[in-house]
Amino acid sequence: MDLIKGGVLQIGEALSVGMPFEVWKTYMGSNRTETTMQAFRSIYSKGGVGAFWKGWQPKVVESFLKGGILLFSKETIIKSSKSFGAGDVAAGVLGGFGGGICQVSIMGPCTFLVTASVAGASAEGGNMSILQRISTTYKKHGINGFYKGGTALMLRQGSNWASRQGFTDYARKQILIYKQSKNDNNNNNPKLTVLEEAIAGTIGGTLSAWNQPFEVMRIDAQLR
């Protein structure tokens, strides 16, 4: 049930603020001479507000499935790492890296289809529908065609979740240490509030953006 709830929340995020930023990022990755706001205006000129949701269908599939893949693989790796003596942060980094790599199984085809929809990856098929794109790609290249840029995507996802998990766990520990130093003797084991968990997650997510070069490599490989 938690996986279903998580998938639904991921879809909600993708269809609200997630998809416009994905389109914006993908367009900038394929049109690197344009500034951030030039890219924004270029996307808008191609179809108004609706242009920022181009390729939403594969994004919905990706959003629903990738969370469960990450959860199962990450937790399995974390438990295995701890059984071999790894600390919390080290196990989190290993689990995040492995979980991110496992996500490529579904994210490879989905990001390829989003990139193709946004950038018009082939000269003869810039305006293909999603189903037409799937059919054409499979006929020409088979399953492998959907995993172009897979190596860059593995590096991005692995480093992203390793960094995110590691930085978030570190930030969480530092917040706990600070709270313990401020608490009285009646509460020596404080817990993080929802806001504090959100702050730790925001720090982890922000610092994990160092791996943006892998994302540009992924977009370039899929375009080619």
N, C-alpha and C positions, 0 to 999 in steps of 0.2 A: 504493500500500500504506500509506503514511504517513497519507493521508486516511482510509482505512478504520480504521486503528488509532486515529487521533484521534477519529473518530466513535464508535467503541466505548467509548473512555475517557470521552467526553462523556456517553454513555448511562449508563455506570456511575456517573458523578458525579450525574447527574439522578435516577437511581433510588435512590441512597443518601441523601446529605445535601442535594442540590440541590432536589429536589421539595418536601420539607417546608418549606424556607425560601421557595420560590416561592409555595406555598399560603398560608403565614403572611403574607407580604408583600402578596399580592393581597387577602387578607381584610381586612387592616388598611387597605389603600387604599380599600376599599369600605365600611368601617365605622370612620370616623375618630374617633368618640367613644370608642372602646374603647382602653384602654391596651394595651401590648405583651402583658402576661400575661393580661389579660382576653380578648384576641383568641385567644391560645393555648388558653385554657380553652374558649372558644366553639367553636373548630374541633374540639377533642377531644370535646366534648359532642355533636357532630353525627354521630359515627361512630367514635369511638375513634382509635387510632393510624392506622387505614386512611384516615381523613379527610384526613390530611396528604399523601396520594398521589392525591387526587382530580384527574382530568384528566391522568393520567400519559401516556396514549397520544399526544396531540399533542406533549407535552413530549419524548417519545422521538424523534419525527420531527424536531422542531426541533433537538434536540441532535445528531443524526446529520448533519444537512445544514448547519447554520449555520457550523460550523468550516471546511468546505471553501470555502464562499462567502467567508468572511472572509479565508482564506489567499490565495486567488487574487486577489481584488480588492485587498487591502491590499498585497501584494507588487508587483503591477502598478503601483499608484499610487506606491509608494515608489521603485521603479526609475525611473519617469517623472519624479518630482520631483527625484531626484538628477541625472538627465540634464540638467535645467534649472538645476542649480547649487544646489539646496537642501541644507542640512546634514543630518546624521543625525537630530537631534531634530525639525527642521521637517518632514523627509520622513516621519518616523514619525508625527507628528501628522496630517499630511494623509492618509497611508495608513490610519491608524486611523479617521479620520473617514469617509473614503470607504468603507472596508470595513464599518464599522458600518451605514452607510446601505444598502449592498447586502444586508446580512443581513435587512433588513425584508421582502424578497421572500418569505422563508419564515417569519420570525418573526411577521409580521402576523397571518396566519390562525391560527397555533399559539397565540400568546398570547391571541388572542380566544377560542379554544375553552377554554383553561385558565381564563380569567377567568369565562367563562360557567359552567363546571363548578363553580368554587369559590363564586361569588357568586350563581348563579341569576339571570343577567342579565335575563331576561324573566319577567313574571308568570305566563305560561302554560306556561313550559318550564323551571322550575328543576331538575327531575329528569330532563331529557332525557338520553338516551345521546349519546355523541359523534357517532355516525352520524345520529341524529335531529336533532341540532343543526346538523350540516352541511347536511342536506337542507332543513330549515326555513329556515335563513339564506339559502341559495342561492335557494330559491323566492321569498322575499320581497324580497331585495335584490341577488341576483346575486353576482358576484365581489366587487364593491365592499363588500358587507356584511362580508366577512372582513377588511377593511382599515380599519375604523373605529378611530380613534385612531392612524392611520398616521403623521400628522405628528408627534405627540408621541413616537411610537416611533422615528422617524427622528432626532429631536433627542436622544433618550436614547441610542440606539446610536451615533450619530455622535460625540456629546460624550463618551460613555463610552470608546470605543476611542481617540479622539484623546487624551483625558486619560491613559488607561491606558498607551498606547504612549509618550506624551511623558514622563510621570512615571517610568515604568519605565526608559526610556533614560537619563534624567537621573540616576536613582539608580544605575544600572549604571555610568555614567561616574564618578560620585563615589566609588563603591567601588573602581573601577580606579585612580583617582588616589591614593586612600589606600593601596592595595596597592603601587603604584609607589614611593610615598614611604617605605614600610617595607622594600622589597626591597633586596637587595645588588646590586652591579654585575653579577653573573653572570646576572641575570634581569631585564632591563629591559622585558620585554613579558609581564607576568603575565596569566593568564586567570582568569575567575571560576569558582569551584567551583559545584557544583549547589546547595549551600546558599545561596551568595551570589546566584545567579540567582533562587532562590526568595524571598530577602529583597527583592531589587529588584522582583520581580513583586508581592509583597505590598504594598510601599509604593505602587506604581502603582495596584493595585486598590483599596486603601483610600482614597487621595486622589481617585480618580475617582468616589467615591460622592457628590460634591457635586451631581451632576445628578439626585438623587432626585426633585425636583419634576416633572421630565419623566415619570418613571415613574408618579407619582400622576395626572398629566394623562392618561397613556395608559390607566390603569385606569378613570378616570372617563369618558373618551370611549367606551371599549368597553362599559361598563355602560349608558350612555345609548343 
